[in-house]
Amino acid sequence: MAKFVLAGKTDCPHYAKAELLADSLQRSLPNFTVHKISILPDDWKEWLEATCKRNGWKHEQSPLIWRELVDQGGKGMLLGGFSDFLEHCQDYYSITSDMPTDIMLSVAAENLETKMNLIMEEQHRLSLIQPLQIWISSALSPACHFLIPNLLSTEVFPQVSAICLHLLDPEGNEEALEWLRLETEDLALPLLHQVAIHTDLEQAFQRADVILLLDEWWSDDTENEDEEEKKRKVKGISDRYTEYGQLIDARAKKEVKVIVSGGSFVNLRCSLLVNNARSIDSRRFVTMATQLENEARAIIAKKLKVRPSDITDVIVWGNISGSFYIDLQRAKVFNYDGAIKGPPFFSQPVLQVFHDRKWLETEFQDFVRRQRAAVVSKTCQGAAMSATNGILTVLKAWNGTSSPDEVLSVTTISQMALFFQFQ
């Protein structure tokens, strides 16, 4: 099968001539297909340079024509411009083009008009849809790869019909972000309207409805860092999140939901955002402790020989990346095989069935800390799947899609408590 790709400026007469010649071949030859890419004149140079660089080609004029070798895995073979395409058609198909100049110019003008109309229609459609704007920082982190397929769902955003996803990584590789964008689009998620990538802060958090900050500041040897290195790291965090806060204040919607994720300096990062986004309610900014909650639930569940999901209402106090305490006073266990049994909805207080209080106050607390440190030492980052699950849990609660009785631990600026019960 012969598959040709024709790309050119919408106002280019030679692109118009190549287009009509390709249409003629496609009508008369059963195994000939053509794909057309119309580029606005102002965008052509940038598009051409990027395409040639990606494929290792050299070409300077409009149109650009290549053949997709389908039987060789889709690798593209450059033909060149219009004259090269015309010569190829004469040699292989004995077909040529004798289109007069006035028709060429007329078709080129129609191409430009059609392209502009399509752009205007798309802009009008976007204005009607008003998709939810979600921004993810450190989009090249492992957590983001777990997060994206689960984030764009009606389970998390029940009242949303479309989502624009913005992948931000100021220190990231633009090519890697582009691959992530393509991979995200290939998921064909029903709510996904558009994916945009950003490697600078020029447009960061513009019209944001939800902001998920996945930034981490792990190093290979965090425990043995000297004071100068720690000061340098804190300075970097302070500079970055001060700027983030100012940008959120200036550009994000006032009802924005901001979640600070990760295992390093989370309370510091969140407080910097709040201090620099003065026009936004401080309750719109939270850090999550749900990943630490879930780790504690898993440890308790193993001791009681139940599933981690059978342990609920565990509360975390303090700073998950510093000093914290796992509070089990309200914790409940379901499906426990003890002296008292009941139906699946029957629960018992964990402290009532777990009699080794000394272990809970000492070894249990230390075990959670050691397990968390072990993950960091092995990966130099937080547990990506656990962090992703925590973000989704908080968003579901915040959007009202989880049980009103569910208790989660999140940190916010408050004089009263360090946990919310979302209702």
Secondary structure, DSSP 8 states (H G I E B T S, - for coil): -EEEEEEEETT-HHHHHHHHHHHHHHHH-TTEEEEEEEE-HHHHHHHHHHHHHHHT----SS-EEEEEEGGGTTEEEEEESHHHHHHHHHHHH-------HHHHHHHHHHHHHHHHHHHHHHHHHHHHH--EEEEEESTTSHHHHHHHHHHSSTTTSTT-S-EEEEEE-TTS-HHHHHHHHHHHHHT--TTEEEEEEESSSSSTTTT-SEEEE------TTGGG--HHHHHHHHHHHHHHHHHHHHHHHHHS-TT-EEEE-SSSSHHHHHHHHHHH-TTS-GGGEEEE-HHHHHHHHHHHHHHHTS-GGGEE--EEEE-TTS-EEEE-TT-EEES--SSS---TT-EEEHHHH---HHHHHTHHHHHHHHHHHHHHHHHSS--HHHHHHHHHHHHHHHTT-S-TT--B-EE-S-SS-S-B---
